[in-house]
Amino acid sequence: MCVRNAERYKIPFKGLKEGEHTFDFEIDRSFFESFERSEIKEGDLHARVNMQKTPRLLTLEFHISGSVRIPCDRCLDEFEMPLSFRETLFVKLGERFEEESANTIIIREEDGAFVISQYLYEFVHLALPMRRVHPDDENGHPTCNPFMLKKLKELSVSVDPKETEMTDQRWSALKDYFKNAN
Ligand SMILES: [Zn+2]
């Protein structure tokens, strides 16, 4: 775990009285850079965490909003995708760390603080839609890189027959192979 994140994204629950507590975190470029495999390289998000504390359970409600920069699936240029979502995490206080389910974990009570960076990271990535493309403008036209759109159009006309031909060639080569093998 990144040491800086451990300091920056932690919820110190020890000594807090029961009831509700609020914490605020900024998720920026340096946050994503600290995760080597992060699909998102740049972002500017705010996370507000409302924590309900009871003797054995912390209920954390995350409200995350802002934007991330990701490559467009269609034209490959990066664009800003707005995100705004909520997640709930149930954190039981116990003897040792354990993941009970997707949103329920047990942490060591004696640690006194809970580092949430890994959860913030996962939540933001899970919030990304399957299809990531530039939004359309007010006239319903894509705002993608116009040069790439033009190229894609040209390719979609010319690539298909070639692809079919290639596939056929590979098929017949395979068929020959099996014929000879017998
Ligand atoms: Zn695009």
Backbone and ligand atoms as CSV (ligand in chain L), in Angstrom:
chain,resi,resn,atom,element,x,y,z
A,1,MET,N,N,0.834,-1.201,0.000
A,1,MET,CA,C,0.000,0.000,0.000
A,1,MET,C,C,0.874,1.259,0.000
A,2,CYS,N,N,0.468,2.227,-0.805
A,2,CYS,CA,C,1.207,3.493,-0.899
A,2,CYS,C,C,1.153,4.227,0.456
A,3,VAL,N,N,2.303,4.574,0.960
A,3,VAL,CA,C,2.381,5.189,2.297
A,3,VAL,C,C,1.657,6.539,2.328
A,4,ARG,N,N,1.820,7.284,1.239
A,4,ARG,CA,C,1.192,8.603,1.192
A,4,ARG,C,C,-0.336,8.466,1.217
A,5,ASN,N,N,-0.837,7.496,0.460
A,5,ASN,CA,C,-2.284,7.272,0.459
A,5,ASN,C,C,-2.779,6.851,1.830
A,6,ALA,N,N,-1.978,6.038,2.499
A,6,ALA,CA,C,-2.377,5.551,3.823
A,6,ALA,C,C,-2.561,6.719,4.789
A,7,GLU,N,N,-1.780,7.753,4.598
A,7,GLU,CA,C,-1.898,8.925,5.462
A,7,GLU,C,C,-3.044,9.829,5.030
A,8,ARG,N,N,-3.153,9.949,3.723
A,8,ARG,CA,C,-4.079,10.931,3.166
A,8,ARG,C,C,-5.534,10.459,3.154
A,9,TYR,N,N,-5.734,9.161,2.970
A,9,TYR,CA,C,-7.099,8.646,2.827
A,9,TYR,C,C,-7.461,7.724,3.978
A,10,LYS,N,N,-7.414,8.275,5.173
A,10,LYS,CA,C,-7.740,7.412,6.299
A,10,LYS,C,C,-8.822,8.001,7.171
A,11,ILE,N,N,-9.585,7.107,7.755
A,11,ILE,CA,C,-10.662,7.503,8.656
A,11,ILE,C,C,-10.275,7.060,10.059
A,12,PRO,N,N,-9.912,8.004,10.898
A,12,PRO,CA,C,-9.511,7.631,12.261
A,12,PRO,C,C,-10.749,7.483,13.135
A,13,PHE,N,N,-11.157,6.234,13.347
A,13,PHE,CA,C,-12.409,6.011,14.085
A,13,PHE,C,C,-12.201,5.912,15.584
A,14,LYS,N,N,-10.980,5.633,15.982
A,14,LYS,CA,C,-10.714,5.433,17.412
A,14,LYS,C,C,-10.959,6.735,18.185
A,15,GLY,N,N,-11.670,6.612,19.272
A,15,GLY,CA,C,-11.905,7.776,20.118
A,15,GLY,C,C,-13.062,8.649,19.670
A,16,LEU,N,N,-13.624,8.362,18.483
A,16,LEU,CA,C,-14.775,9.148,18.033
A,16,LEU,C,C,-16.025,8.664,18.750
A,17,LYS,N,N,-16.883,9.594,19.081
A,17,LYS,CA,C,-18.110,9.160,19.770
A,17,LYS,C,C,-19.093,8.537,18.778
A,18,GLU,N,N,-20.019,7.790,19.317
A,18,GLU,CA,C,-21.009,7.150,18.450
A,18,GLU,C,C,-21.844,8.212,17.765
A,19,GLY,N,N,-22.351,7.843,16.566
A,19,GLY,CA,C,-23.160,8.795,15.816
A,19,GLY,C,C,-22.531,9.092,14.476
A,20,GLU,N,N,-22.921,10.216,13.901
A,20,GLU,CA,C,-22.485,10.493,12.542
A,20,GLU,C,C,-21.268,11.413,12.488
A,21,HIS,N,N,-20.357,11.072,11.588
A,21,HIS,CA,C,-19.155,11.876,11.346
A,21,HIS,C,C,-18.957,12.007,9.849
A,22,THR,N,N,-18.434,13.163,9.428
A,22,THR,CA,C,-18.250,13.380,7.994
A,22,THR,C,C,-16.781,13.624,7.671
A,23,PHE,N,N,-16.324,13.008,6.598
A,23,PHE,CA,C,-14.935,13.186,6.150
A,23,PHE,C,C,-14.948,13.554,4.669
A,24,ASP,N,N,-14.007,14.399,4.269
A,24,ASP,CA,C,-13.913,14.801,2.869
A,24,ASP,C,C,-12.540,14.454,2.311
A,25,PHE,N,N,-12.541,13.971,1.081
A,25,PHE,CA,C,-11.281,13.592,0.428
A,25,PHE,C,C,-11.271,14.096,-1.009
A,26,GLU,N,N,-10.089,14.500,-1.453
A,26,GLU,CA,C,-9.926,14.890,-2.851
A,26,GLU,C,C,-9.220,13.755,-3.583
A,27,ILE,N,N,-9.771,13.391,-4.717
A,27,ILE,CA,C,-9.167,12.333,-5.534
A,27,ILE,C,C,-8.642,13.002,-6.801
A,28,ASP,N,N,-7.327,13.064,-6.923
A,28,ASP,CA,C,-6.736,13.813,-8.028
A,28,ASP,C,C,-5.766,12.944,-8.820
A,29,ARG,N,N,-5.011,13.604,-9.684
A,29,ARG,CA,C,-4.071,12.891,-10.547
A,29,ARG,C,C,-3.081,12.041,-9.745
A,30,SER,N,N,-2.542,12.611,-8.669
A,30,SER,CA,C,-1.528,11.883,-7.893
A,30,SER,C,C,-2.121,10.620,-7.253
A,31,PHE,N,N,-3.414,10.668,-6.967
A,31,PHE,CA,C,-4.077,9.479,-6.426
A,31,PHE,C,C,-4.034,8.346,-7.455
A,32,PHE,N,N,-4.453,8.631,-8.688
A,32,PHE,CA,C,-4.481,7.585,-9.710
A,32,PHE,C,C,-3.068,7.135,-10.073
A,33,GLU,N,N,-2.125,8.073,-10.036
A,33,GLU,CA,C,-0.736,7.725,-10.352
A,33,GLU,C,C,-0.145,6.747,-9.336
A,34,SER,N,N,-0.680,6.758,-8.132
A,34,SER,CA,C,-0.126,5.873,-7.106
A,34,SER,C,C,-0.563,4.413,-7.316
A,35,PHE,N,N,-1.515,4.196,-8.231
A,35,PHE,CA,C,-1.915,2.829,-8.574
A,35,PHE,C,C,-1.359,2.511,-9.950
A,36,GLU,N,N,-0.414,1.604,-9.978
A,36,GLU,CA,C,0.292,1.296,-11.218
A,36,GLU,C,C,-0.648,0.864,-12.344
A,37,ARG,N,N,-1.654,0.064,-12.018
A,37,ARG,CA,C,-2.524,-0.489,-13.050
A,37,ARG,C,C,-3.761,0.347,-13.313
A,38,SER,N,N,-3.809,1.551,-12.781
A,38,SER,CA,C,-5.022,2.345,-12.922
A,38,SER,C,C,-5.344,2.624,-14.382
A,39,GLU,N,N,-6.583,2.346,-14.742
A,39,GLU,CA,C,-7.039,2.624,-16.092
A,39,GLU,C,C,-7.220,4.130,-16.257
A,40,ILE,N,N,-7.549,4.776,-15.160
A,40,ILE,CA,C,-7.707,6.230,-15.155
A,40,ILE,C,C,-6.359,6.834,-14.763
A,41,LYS,N,N,-5.864,7.749,-15.582
A,41,LYS,CA,C,-4.580,8.372,-15.263
A,41,LYS,C,C,-4.772,9.748,-14.624
A,42,GLU,N,N,-5.923,10.334,-14.902
A,42,GLU,CA,C,-6.152,11.675,-14.410
A,42,GLU,C,C,-7.605,11.842,-14.004
A,43,GLY,N,N,-7.819,12.567,-12.932
A,43,GLY,CA,C,-9.186,12.764,-12.497
A,43,GLY,C,C,-9.262,13.875,-11.468
A,44,ASP,N,N,-10.447,14.351,-11.264
A,44,ASP,CA,C,-10.656,15.402,-10.278
A,44,ASP,C,C,-12.017,15.137,-9.645
A,45,LEU,N,N,-11.975,14.446,-8.509
A,45,LEU,CA,C,-13.212,14.040,-7.862
A,45,LEU,C,C,-13.186,14.417,-6.385
A,46,HIS,N,N,-14.384,14.555,-5.858
A,46,HIS,CA,C,-14.512,14.812,-4.436
A,46,HIS,C,C,-15.291,13.655,-3.808
A,47,ALA,N,N,-14.773,13.156,-2.697
A,47,ALA,CA,C,-15.479,12.081,-1.999
A,47,ALA,C,C,-15.885,12.584,-0.620
A,48,ARG,N,N,-17.166,12.547,-0.363
A,48,ARG,CA,C,-17.649,12.841,0.986
A,48,ARG,C,C,-18.078,11.521,1.607
A,49,VAL,N,N,-17.573,11.254,2.791
A,49,VAL,CA,C,-17.912,9.999,3.461
A,49,VAL,C,C,-18.677,10.317,4.741
A,50,ASN,N,N,-19.910,9.858,4.784
A,50,ASN,CA,C,-20.686,9.984,6.020
A,50,ASN,C,C,-20.579,8.674,6.773
A,51,MET,N,N,-20.050,8.764,7.963
A,51,MET,CA,C,-19.853,7.544,8.752
A,51,MET,C,C,-20.801,7.527,9.942
A,52,GLN,N,N,-21.498,6.399,10.052
A,52,GLN,CA,C,-22.356,6.181,11.217
A,52,GLN,C,C,-21.600,5.219,12.126
A,53,LYS,N,N,-21.279,5.674,13.308
A,53,LYS,CA,C,-20.483,4.815,14.199
A,53,LYS,C,C,-21.327,4.213,15.310
A,54,THR,N,N,-21.233,2.887,15.435
A,54,THR,CA,C,-21.822,2.190,16.577
A,54,THR,C,C,-20.674,1.374,17.198
A,55,PRO,N,N,-20.864,0.763,18.371
A,55,PRO,CA,C,-19.716,0.118,19.029
A,55,PRO,C,C,-18.972,-0.893,18.151
A,56,ARG,N,N,-19.668,-1.675,17.319
A,56,ARG,CA,C,-18.984,-2.727,16.561
A,56,ARG,C,C,-19.031,-2.543,15.055
A,57,LEU,N,N,-19.723,-1.516,14.612
A,57,LEU,CA,C,-19.918,-1.354,13.167
A,57,LEU,C,C,-19.806,0.104,12.732
A,58,LEU,N,N,-19.062,0.297,11.632
A,58,LEU,CA,C,-19.009,1.615,10.993
A,58,LEU,C,C,-19.737,1.488,9.662
A,59,THR,N,N,-20.742,2.311,9.446
A,59,THR,CA,C,-21.423,2.307,8.148
A,59,THR,C,C,-20.941,3.528,7.380
A,60,LEU,N,N,-20.272,3.267,6.263
A,60,LEU,CA,C,-19.698,4.363,5.487
A,60,LEU,C,C,-20.501,4.580,4.220
A,61,GLU,N,N,-21.000,5.786,4.063
A,61,GLU,CA,C,-21.699,6.132,2.827
A,61,GLU,C,C,-20.825,7.083,2.038
A,62,PHE,N,N,-20.448,6.637,0.862
A,62,PHE,CA,C,-19.584,7.440,-0.013
A,62,PHE,C,C,-20.446,8.188,-1.028
A,63,HIS,N,N,-20.185,9.467,-1.175
A,63,HIS,CA,C,-20.792,10.259,-2.246
A,63,HIS,C,C,-19.619,10.790,-3.056
A,64,ILE,N,N,-19.472,10.270,-4.255
A,64,ILE,CA,C,-18.309,10.643,-5.054
A,64,ILE,C,C,-18.779,11.347,-6.326
A,65,SER,N,N,-18.214,12.510,-6.594
A,65,SER,CA,C,-18.585,13.209,-7.829
A,65,SER,C,C,-17.415,14.019,-8.353
A,66,GLY,N,N,-17.435,14.244,-9.651
A,66,GLY,CA,C,-16.360,14.978,-10.315
A,66,GLY,C,C,-16.206,14.434,-11.714
A,67,SER,N,N,-14.972,14.386,-12.202
A,67,SER,CA,C,-14.761,13.861,-13.550
A,67,SER,C,C,-13.424,13.144,-13.645
A,68,VAL,N,N,-13.340,12.258,-14.620
A,68,VAL,CA,C,-12.082,11.553,-14.890
A,68,VAL,C,C,-11.757,11.716,-16.374
A,69,ARG,N,N,-10.466,11.634,-16.698
A,69,ARG,CA,C,-10.056,11.668,-18.109
A,69,ARG,C,C,-9.751,10.246,-18.553
A,70,ILE,N,N,-10.459,9.809,-19.578
A,70,ILE,CA,C,-10.234,8.451,-20.089
A,70,ILE,C,C,-10.235,8.492,-21.614
A,71,PRO,N,N,-9.605,7.503,-22.262
A,71,PRO,CA,C,-9.615,7.470,-23.719
A,71,PRO,C,C,-10.980,7.064,-24.258
A,72,CYS,N,N,-11.372,7.692,-25.335
A,72,CYS,CA,C,-12.656,7.394,-25.988
A,72,CYS,C,C,-12.522,6.072,-26.742
A,73,ASP,N,N,-13.522,5.194,-26.586
A,73,ASP,CA,C,-13.502,3.897,-27.273
A,73,ASP,C,C,-13.579,4.052,-28.789
A,74,ARG,N,N,-14.151,5.152,-29.245
A,74,ARG,CA,C,-14.361,5.310,-30.682
A,74,ARG,C,C,-13.163,5.980,-31.366
A,75,CYS,N,N,-12.701,7.126,-30.836
A,75,CYS,CA,C,-11.655,7.873,-31.553
A,75,CYS,C,C,-10.304,7.841,-30.825
A,76,LEU,N,N,-10.262,7.287,-29.641
A,76,LEU,CA,C,-9.041,7.117,-28.835
A,76,LEU,C,C,-8.508,8.395,-28.195
A,77,ASP,N,N,-9.080,9.555,-28.530
A,77,ASP,CA,C,-8.699,10.792,-27.836
A,77,ASP,C,C,-9.211,10.722,-26.392
A,78,GLU,N,N,-8.509,11.401,-25.498
A,78,GLU,CA,C,-9.004,11.431,-24.119
A,78,GLU,C,C,-10.115,12.467,-23.988
A,79,PHE,N,N,-11.023,12.205,-23.087
A,79,PHE,CA,C,-12.068,13.193,-22.810
A,79,PHE,C,C,-12.453,13.118,-21.337
A,80,GLU,N,N,-13.145,14.167,-20.890
A,80,GLU,CA,C,-13.570,14.237,-19.490
A,80,GLU,C,C,-14.918,13.556,-19.341
A,81,MET,N,N,-14.966,12.547,-18.498
A,81,MET,CA,C,-16.246,11.907,-18.253
A,81,MET,C,C,-16.728,12.278,-16.853
A,82,PRO,N,N,-17.900,12.915,-16.760
A,82,PRO,CA,C,-18.424,13.252,-15.430
A,82,PRO,C,C,-18.903,11.991,-14.717
A,83,LEU,N,N,-18.667,11.919,-13.427
A,83,LEU,CA,C,-19.135,10.783,-12.628
A,83,LEU,C,C,-19.794,11.317,-11.365
A,84,SER,N,N,-20.842,10.662,-10.941
A,84,SER,CA,C,-21.487,11.014,-9.683
A,84,SER,C,C,-22.233,9.785,-9.198
A,85,PHE,N,N,-21.831,9.264,-8.055
A,85,PHE,CA,C,-22.455,8.020,-7.599
A,85,PHE,C,C,-22.302,7.865,-6.087
A,86,ARG,N,N,-23.004,6.880,-5.557
A,86,ARG,CA,C,-22.958,6.573,-4.123
A,86,ARG,C,C,-22.610,5.114,-3.920
A,87,GLU,N,N,-21.916,4.847,-2.838
A,87,GLU,CA,C,-21.590,3.461,-2.476
A,87,GLU,C,C,-21.702,3.359,-0.958
A,88,THR,N,N,-22.037,2.178,-0.479
A,88,THR,CA,C,-22.082,1.966,0.974
A,88,THR,C,C,-21.144,0.824,1.333
A,89,LEU,N,N,-20.403,1.002,2.391
A,89,LEU,CA,C,-19.489,-0.037,2.859
A,89,LEU,C,C,-19.734,-0.257,4.356
A,90,PHE,N,N,-19.927,-1.516,4.716
A,90,PHE,CA,C,-20.125,-1.851,6.128
A,90,PHE,C,C,-18.805,-2.375,6.681
A,91,VAL,N,N,-18.330,-1.724,7.720
A,91,VAL,CA,C,-17.024,-2.069,8.279
A,91,VAL,C,C,-17.216,-2.534,9.726
A,92,LYS,N,N,-17.004,-3.846,9.917
A,92,LYS,CA,C,-17.131,-4.384,11.273
A,92,LYS,C,C,-15.786,-4.306,11.969
A,93,LEU,N,N,-15.813,-4.044,13.265
A,93,LEU,CA,C,-14.565,-3.982,14.019
A,93,LEU,C,C,-14.308,-5.346,14.643
A,94,GLY,N,N,-13.139,-5.906,14.343
A,94,GLY,CA,C,-12.850,-7.251,14.838
A,94,GLY,C,C,-11.386,-7.454,15.150
A,95,GLU,N,N,-10.961,-8.710,15.035
A,95,GLU,CA,C,-9.601,-9.098,15.409
A,95,GLU,C,C,-8.627,-9.003,14.240
A,96,ARG,N,N,-9.144,-9.419,13.042
A,96,ARG,CA,C,-8.249,-9.396,11.886
A,96,ARG,C,C,-9.037,-9.076,10.617
A,97,PHE,N,N,-8.295,-8.654,9.592
A,97,PHE,CA,C,-8.933,-8.221,8.351
A,97,PHE,C,C,-9.591,-9.391,7.618
A,98,GLU,N,N,-10.781,-9.161,7.137
A,98,GLU,CA,C,-11.489,-10.197,6.381
A,98,GLU,C,C,-12.534,-9.538,5.497
A,99,GLU,N,N,-12.686,-10.074,4.284
A,99,GLU,CA,C,-13.728,-9.566,3.395
A,99,GLU,C,C,-14.914,-10.506,3.476
A,100,GLU,N,N,-16.009,-10.061,4.047
A,100,GLU,CA,C,-17.188,-10.923,4.201
A,100,GLU,C,C,-18.003,-10.996,2.929
A,101,SER,N,N,-18.155,-9.848,2.274
A,101,SER,CA,C,-18.882,-9.806,1.004
A,101,SER,C,C,-18.396,-8.567,0.260
A,102,ALA,N,N,-19.029,-8.303,-0.890
A,102,ALA,CA,C,-18.583,-7.190,-1.721
A,102,ALA,C,C,-18.597,-5.861,-0.953
A,103,ASN,N,N,-19.548,-5.695,-0.047
A,103,ASN,CA,C,-19.608,-4.406,0.648
A,103,ASN,C,C,-19.564,-4.533,2.177
A,104,THR,N,N,-19.098,-5.675,2.676
A,104,THR,CA,C,-18.944,-5.841,4.125
A,104,THR,C,C,-17.558,-6.399,4.432
A,105,ILE,N,N,-16.821,-5.677,5.259
A,105,ILE,CA,C,-15.491,-6.145,5.641
A,105,ILE,C,C,-15.323,-6.078,7.155
A,106,ILE,N,N,-14.338,-6.827,7.608
A,106,ILE,CA,C,-13.964,-6.754,9.020
A,106,ILE,C,C,-12.560,-6.159,9.054
A,107,ILE,N,N,-12.327,-5.214,9.929
A,107,ILE,CA,C,-10.974,-4.664,10.061
A,107,ILE,C,C,-10.505,-4.842,11.507
A,108,ARG,N,N,-9.205,-4.682,11.677
A,108,ARG,CA,C,-8.654,-4.813,13.020
A,108,ARG,C,C,-8.981,-3.555,13.836
A,109,GLU,N,N,-9.719,-3.751,14.893
A,109,GLU,CA,C,-10.130,-2.616,15.713
A,109,GLU,C,C,-8.922,-1.886,16.292
A,110,GLU,N,N,-7.895,-2.668,16.621
A,110,GLU,CA,C,-6.737,-2.058,17.298
A,110,GLU,C,C,-5.954,-1.106,16.385
A,111,ASP,N,N,-6.166,-1.183,15.055
A,111,ASP,CA,C,-5.504,-0.235,14.158
A,111,ASP,C,C,-5.986,1.200,14.405
A,112,GLY,N,N,-7.217,1.319,14.848
A,112,GLY,CA,C,-7.713,2.650,15.218
A,112,GLY,C,C,-8.085,3.556,14.056
A,113,ALA,N,N,-7.655,3.163,12.844
A,113,ALA,CA,C,-7.975,3.969,11.664
A,113,ALA,C,C,-8.186,3.037,10.482
A,114,PHE,N,N,-8.956,3.499,9.527
A,114,PHE,CA,C,-9.289,2.672,8.370
A,114,PHE,C,C,-8.873,3.412,7.101
A,115,VAL,N,N,-8.005,2.767,6.318
A,115,VAL,CA,C,-7.515,3.401,5.082
A,115,VAL,C,C,-8.461,3.037,3.938
A,116,ILE,N,N,-9.017,4.063,3.285
A,116,ILE,CA,C,-10.055,3.807,2.283
A,116,ILE,C,C,-9.573,3.938,0.843
A,117,SER,N,N,-8.285,4.193,0.612
A,117,SER,CA,C,-7.816,4.470,-0.757
A,117,SER,C,C,-8.155,3.351,-1.737
A,118,GLN,N,N,-7.963,2.088,-1.336
A,118,GLN,CA,C,-8.256,0.963,-2.216
A,118,GLN,C,C,-9.739,0.936,-2.609
A,119,TYR,N,N,-10.598,1.286,-1.657
A,119,TYR,CA,C,-12.039,1.281,-1.921
A,119,TYR,C,C,-12.421,2.429,-2.848
A,120,LEU,N,N,-11.825,3.592,-2.616
A,120,LEU,CA,C,-12.094,4.727,-3.505
A,120,LEU,C,C,-11.699,4.360,-4.930
A,121,TYR,N,N,-10.536,3.746,-5.052
A,121,TYR,CA,C,-10.015,3.329,-6.351
A,121,TYR,C,C,-10.981,2.369,-7.048
A,122,GLU,N,N,-11.416,1.361,-6.334
A,122,GLU,CA,C,-12.324,0.370,-6.919
A,122,GLU,C,C,-13.687,0.980,-7.263
A,123,PHE,N,N,-14.210,1.792,-6.364
A,123,PHE,CA,C,-15.523,2.401,-6.618
A,123,PHE,C,C,-15.502,3.243,-7.891
A,124,VAL,N,N,-14.458,4.051,-8.038
A,124,VAL,CA,C,-14.393,4.940,-9.209
A,124,VAL,C,C,-14.287,4.123,-10.494
A,125,HIS,N,N,-13.477,3.062,-10.471
A,125,HIS,CA,C,-13.347,2.241,-11.677
A,125,HIS,C,C,-14.646,1.490,-11.985
A,126,LEU,N,N,-15.326,1.036,-10.943
A,126,LEU,CA,C,-16.596,0.337,-11.159
A,126,LEU,C,C,-17.677,1.271,-11.698
A,127,ALA,N,N,-17.520,2.555,-11.395
A,127,ALA,CA,C,-18.535,3.527,-11.825
A,127,ALA,C,C,-18.399,3.878,-13.304
A,128,LEU,N,N,-17.280,3.497,-13.922
A,128,LEU,CA,C,-17.105,3.789,-15.348
A,128,LEU,C,C,-18.082,2.947,-16.158
A,129,PRO,N,N,-18.729,3.549,-17.139
A,129,PRO,CA,C,-19.647,2.754,-17.957
A,129,PRO,C,C,-18.877,1.795,-18.863
A,130,MET,N,N,-19.555,0.752,-19.363
A,130,MET,CA,C,-18.923,-0.204,-20.269
A,130,MET,C,C,-18.455,0.491,-21.539
A,131,ARG,N,N,-19.319,1.330,-22.090
A,131,ARG,CA,C,-18.987,2.013,-23.329
A,131,ARG,C,C,-18.595,3.448,-22.994
A,132,ARG,N,N,-17.372,3.817,-23.376
A,132,ARG,CA,C,-16.861,5.143,-23.023
A,132,ARG,C,C,-16.583,5.926,-24.291
A,133,VAL,N,N,-17.503,6.773,-24.654
A,133,VAL,CA,C,-17.300,7.571,-25.855
A,133,VAL,C,C,-17.628,9.039,-25.594
A,134,HIS,N,N,-17.020,9.904,-26.410
A,134,HIS,CA,C,-17.317,11.328,-26.344
A,134,HIS,C,C,-18.837,11.528,-26.376
A,135,PRO,N,N,-19.351,12.457,-25.604
A,135,PRO,CA,C,-20.803,12.708,-25.660
A,135,PRO,C,C,-21.179,13.363,-26.995
A,136,ASP,N,N,-22.430,13.238,-27.378
A,136,ASP,CA,C,-22.914,13.912,-28.589
A,136,ASP,C,C,-23.152,15.390,-28.287
A,137,ASP,N,N,-23.057,16.226,-29.318
A,137,ASP,CA,C,-23.366,17.645,-29.113
A,137,ASP,C,C,-24.887,17.843,-29.116
A,138,GLU,N,N,-25.338,19.105,-29.037
A,138,GLU,CA,C,-26.786,19.354,-28.902
A,138,GLU,C,C,-27.560,18.924,-30.151
A,139,ASN,N,N,-26.848,18.742,-31.290
A,139,ASN,CA,C,-27.526,18.295,-32.515
A,139,ASN,C,C,-27.446,16.780,-32.695
A,140,GLY,N,N,-26.922,16.108,-31.690
A,140,GLY,CA,C,-26.845,14.654,-31.767
A,140,GLY,C,C,-25.649,14.138,-32.556
A,141,HIS,N,N,-24.680,15.018,-32.823
A,141,HIS,CA,C,-23.474,14.590,-33.533
A,141,HIS,C,C,-22.361,14.267,-32.548
A,142,PRO,N,N,-21.584,13.238,-32.840
A,142,PRO,CA,C,-20.490,12.904,-31.914
A,142,PRO,C,C,-19.448,14.026,-31.845
A,143,THR,N,N,-18.891,14.235,-30.663
A,143,THR,CA,C,-17.863,15.272,-30.498
A,143,THR,C,C,-16.475,14.644,-30.560
A,144,CYS,N,N,-16.350,13.505,-31.188
A,144,CYS,CA,C,-15.070,12.819,-31.332
A,144,CYS,C,C,-14.131,13.602,-32.232
A,145,ASN,N,N,-12.870,13.221,-32.197
A,145,ASN,CA,C,-11.863,13.773,-33.090
A,145,ASN,C,C,-12.340,13.596,-34.547
A,146,PRO,N,N,-12.590,14.727,-35.274
A,146,PRO,CA,C,-13.182,14.618,-36.607
A,146,PRO,C,C,-12.306,13.846,-37.589
A,147,PHE,N,N,-10.997,13.978,-37.449
A,147,PHE,CA,C,-10.079,13.276,-38.346
A,147,PHE,C,C,-10.225,11.758,-38.166
A,148,MET,N,N,-10.292,11.334,-36.906
A,148,MET,CA,C,-10.435,9.911,-36.620
A,148,MET,C,C,-11.795,9.380,-37.090
A,149,LEU,N,N,-12.843,10.202,-36.931
A,149,LEU,CA,C,-14.173,9.774,-37.376
A,149,LEU,C,C,-14.164,9.507,-38.870
A,150,LYS,N,N,-13.481,10.396,-39.614
A,150,LYS,CA,C,-13.408,10.275,-41.066
A,150,LYS,C,C,-12.665,8.980,-41.419
A,151,LYS,N,N,-11.550,8.763,-40.742
A,151,LYS,CA,C,-10.742,7.551,-40.977
A,151,LYS,C,C,-11.552,6.286,-40.691
A,152,LEU,N,N,-12.282,6.334,-39.573
A,152,LEU,CA,C,-13.078,5.165,-39.185
A,152,LEU,C,C,-14.132,4.845,-40.235
A,153,LYS,N,N,-14.719,5.908,-40.794
A,153,LYS,CA,C,-15.747,5.739,-41.811
A,153,LYS,C,C,-15.125,5.056,-43.041
A,154,GLU,N,N,-13.969,5.551,-43.443
A,154,GLU,CA,C,-13.288,4.977,-44.617
A,154,GLU,C,C,-12.971,3.499,-44.366
A,155,LEU,N,N,-12.456,3.228,-43.179
A,155,LEU,CA,C,-12.066,1.853,-42.856
A,155,LEU,C,C,-13.252,0.909,-42.819
A,156,SER,N,N,-14.368,1.395,-42.246
A,156,SER,CA,C,-15.514,0.497,-42.085
A,156,SER,C,C,-16.051,0.085,-43.447
A,157,VAL,N,N,-15.789,0.888,-44.483
A,157,VAL,CA,C,-16.228,0.526,-45.833
A,157,VAL,C,C,-15.271,-0.495,-46.446
A,158,SER,N,N,-13.957,-0.268,-46.227
A,158,SER,CA,C,-12.986,-1.093,-46.954
A,158,SER,C,C,-12.492,-2.331,-46.196
A,159,VAL,N,N,-12.580,-2.296,-44.863
A,159,VAL,CA,C,-11.969,-3.386,-44.095
A,159,VAL,C,C,-12.730,-4.705,-44.204
A,160,ASP,N,N,-14.060,-4.624,-44.172
A,160,ASP,CA,C,-14.860,-5.835,-44.052
A,160,ASP,C,C,-14.588,-6.910,-45.107
A,161,PRO,N,N,-14.612,-6.578,-46.419
A,161,PRO,CA,C,-14.371,-7.635,-47.414
A,161,PRO,C,C,-13.001,-8.285,-47.224
A,162,LYS,N,N,-12.002,-7.473,-46.921
A,162,LYS,CA,C,-10.643,-7.994,-46.710
A,162,LYS,C,C,-10.619,-8.973,-45.542
A,163,GLU,N,N,-11.303,-8.553,-44.475
A,163,GLU,CA,C,-11.368,-9.401,-43.278
A,163,GLU,C,C,-11.926,-10.762,-43.632
A,164,THR,N,N,-13.018,-10.761,-44.413
A,164,THR,CA,C,-13.675,-12.004,-44.793
A,164,THR,C,C,-12.706,-12.877,-45.588
A,165,GLU,N,N,-12.013,-12.222,-46.518
A,165,GLU,CA,C,-11.067,-12.943,-47.360
A,165,GLU,C,C,-9.975,-13.591,-46.509
A,166,MET,N,N,-9.445,-12.775,-45.593
A,166,MET,CA,C,-8.399,-13.267,-44.691
A,166,MET,C,C,-8.885,-14.494,-43.927
A,167,THR,N,N,-10.104,-14.366,-43.400
A,167,THR,CA,C,-10.670,-15.453,-42.604
A,167,THR,C,C,-10.788,-16.706,-43.463
A,168,ASP,N,N,-11.265,-16.521,-44.697
A,168,ASP,CA,C,-11.415,-17.671,-45.592
A,168,ASP,C,C,-10.075,-18.351,-45.848
A,169,GLN,N,N,-9.055,-17.516,-46.070
A,169,GLN,CA,C,-7.732,-18.078,-46.332
A,169,GLN,C,C,-7.252,-18.907,-45.142
A,170,ARG,N,N,-7.476,-18.346,-43.968
A,170,ARG,CA,C,-7.035,-19.062,-42.769
A,170,ARG,C,C,-7.799,-20.367,-42.623
A,171,TRP,N,N,-9.086,-20.316,-42.924
A,171,TRP,CA,C,-9.911,-21.516,-42.826
A,171,TRP,C,C,-9.433,-22.607,-43.764
A,172,SER,N,N,-9.161,-22.211,-44.996
A,172,SER,CA,C,-8.752,-23.245,-45.950
A,172,SER,C,C,-7.383,-23.799,-45.578
A,173,ALA,N,N,-6.511,-22.955,-45.023
A,173,ALA,CA,C,-5.206,-23.436,-44.572
A,173,ALA,C,C,-5.379,-24.464,-43.461
A,174,LEU,N,N,-6.318,-24.165,-42.568
A,174,LEU,CA,C,-6.595,-25.083,-41.458
A,174,LEU,C,C,-7.162,-26.405,-41.960
A,175,LYS,N,N,-8.078,-26.288,-42.931
A,175,LYS,CA,C,-8.718,-27.483,-43.470
A,175,LYS,C,C,-7.658,-28.376,-44.123
A,176,ASP,N,N,-6.737,-27.723,-44.890
A,176,ASP,CA,C,-5.657,-28.464,-45.533
A,176,ASP,C,C,-4.812,-29.179,-44.503
A,177,TYR,N,N,-4.555,-28.463,-43.430
A,177,TYR,CA,C,-3.714,-29.021,-42.373
A,177,TYR,C,C,-4.317,-30.310,-41.822
A,178,PHE,N,N,-5.624,-30.238,-41.541
A,178,PHE,CA,C,-6.283,-31.413,-40.978
A,178,PHE,C,C,-6.358,-32.569,-41.987
A,179,LYS,N,N,-6.564,-32.204,-43.266
A,179,LYS,CA,C,-6.626,-33.209,-44.326
A,179,LYS,C,C,-5.287,-33.987,-44.358
A,180,ASN,N,N,-4.194,-33.223,-44.321
A,180,ASN,CA,C,-2.868,-33.838,-44.403
A,180,ASN,C,C,-2.524,-34.628,-43.157
A,181,ALA,N,N,-3.067,-34.194,-42.051
A,181,ALA,CA,C,-2.746,-34.841,-40.779
A,181,ALA,C,C,-3.335,-36.248,-40.723
A,182,ASN,N,N,-4.478,-36.428,-41.424
A,182,ASN,CA,C,-5.134,-37.745,-41.353
A,182,ASN,C,C,-4.451,-38.823,-42.183
L,1,ZN,ZN,ZN,-14.210,10.114,-29.263
